């Protein structure tokens, strides 16, 4: 038997899983691309500086360092969609390889790479589900603590009102307690 189904499976994995993943990662991080361009320009200017005459720079004030934009946070829906696409692609690869083996286009061991890829992917999905559950629990705990803090702050804001109706009729005499003193007599 030929080993072409194995090579075909490897190419299919590259096309279906790894290439889109790499393309999305590069497209999603424009700040890193800008940094790479800036570094290349700096290296090019440093190489030319030795051949050209030194330039005199007039510094009037110190410029603050440039603020790099924070990378955009990937939404949960996009992460889940990516996981589904990857799972679907691996399942399709496994089915296609299984069909090829059943039709006699390759030996039985050609199924090993797609099975291992699918098993590894399912393990990663399980770990991701655990991490998501932990994040969800932490978020709920923060919300509960915030609600408790708000309730206690509101309870502290509401002062206890003491009714003094029975003491209104009595006149306070400041000299009646003159026998008791605060300190040392």
N, C-alpha and C positions, 0 to 999 in steps of 0.2 A: 504494500500500500504506500501511497504517496503521503508526504507530510504537508501537502498544500492546505488541507482543511485547518491544520493547526496554525499555519501562517495566516490563513484567512481569518481565523478567530482572533488572532493577535491584532491584525489590522482593524478588524471590526471594533475591538475594544478601544483602540486608539481613536478611531473615528467617532464612535458613539459616546465615549465617556471622557477621555483625557483631553482631547483637542478642544471641545467646547468649554470644558472646565478652565483650561489655560486661557482661552480667548476671553471668557467672561471675567476672569480675575484681572487680566491686564486692562480690559475696558472699564472695569469698575473702580480702578485706582488711578485717576488722572494725576493725583498729586505725586505719586511715585514716578510717573512718566515725566512730569515737569522737573522733578529733582534729577532724574537721569540726564535730561537735556542740559540743565544748568551745570551739572558736573562735567559734562562733555565740553561745554563752552568754556568753563573755567580751565580745564586741562589744555584746551586749544590755545586760550589766551596766554597761559603760563608758558607754553612752548614757544610762542611768538615773541614773548617779552624779552627773551635772551638775544634775539636777533635785531630787534628794533631799539631805537633810542629810548632811554627811560623817560616816562611821562611824569610830569609834576602835577600832583593832585592838590587842589585847594579844598581843604576841609573847613567849612564854615560852622557846621554843627554835626553832632553825631546822629546818624540815622538809626532809628530803632530796627531791630532785626525783622525781616519780613515774617508776617504771620501766615503760616501755612493753613489752608482750609482743612478742617477735620474731615476725614473720609466719611462719606455718606453711610449711614447705618442701613444695612440690608434688612428689609422688612421680613417679618416672620412668614408671610405668605410666599414671598420669593424663595425663602429657604425651603419651605415645604414643597413648593413646586419643583425646585431643583432636585430634592430627594426623590420625588415621584418620577421625574424624568429619568434619573439615574437608575432607579429600581426597574422601571419599565424597559429601559435599554438593556440592562443586564438580563432581565427575564426573557426578552426577545432573543438575545444572543444565546442564552441557554437553550431555548426552544429550537432555534435554528441549528445549533450544533447537535442537539439531540436528534433532530430530524435527519441531519446529514449522516450521523452515525447509523441510524436505523436504515437509511437507504443504502448503506454500505460505502459511503464516500470517504470514510476514515475509520481508524481503529477506535475502540471503546475509550482509550485513555485520552482521546481528544476532548472528551467531556470534562476532564479534570480542571483545566484553567477556568472555564466559565462557572463550574460549580464552586471552585474556591473563591472566585471573585464575588459570586452571589452570596456565599456564606460570610465572607469578610464584610461585605456591604451590609448584610443583615445584622451582624454584630455591631457595626458602627451605628446603624440606625437605632439599635437597642440602647447603646450608650448615649446617643443624642436624645432619645426619649427620656432617659433618666436625668440627663442634664436639664432638659426642658422642664421636667417635673420639679427639680430642685429650684430652678429659677422661679417657677410659678409659685412654689411654696414660700420662697424668700420674699417675693413681691407681695403675696397675701399677708405675710407676717408684718412687713413694713406698713401695709395699709391698716392692719388691725392696730398696730402700735400708734399710728398717726391718729386713727379714730379715738383711741383711748386717751391720747394726749389732748385732743380737741375737747373731748368730754370733760376731762379733769380741768382744763383751762376754763371751760364755760362754767363748771361748777364753782371754781375759785372766783370767777367774776361775779357770780351771784352771791351777794353778802347775806348773811343771816340777819334777819330783822328781829330785834328783841322789843317786845311790847313793854312799855313802861307805864301802863295805865295805873297800876296800883301805887306807884311812887310819885305820881304827879301831885297827889294831894298832900304829900309830906313836904315840908320845907326843910331844906338842907341847912344844917348849922355846922359851920366849919370849926367852931370852937368846942364841940362836944367830944371830939376825939383828941383833945389837946393833951390828955394824960398819956396817951400812947405816942411814943416817938420812934423815929426810924432807926436811930443808931445810938448806942453807947450810954444812955442815961440810966 
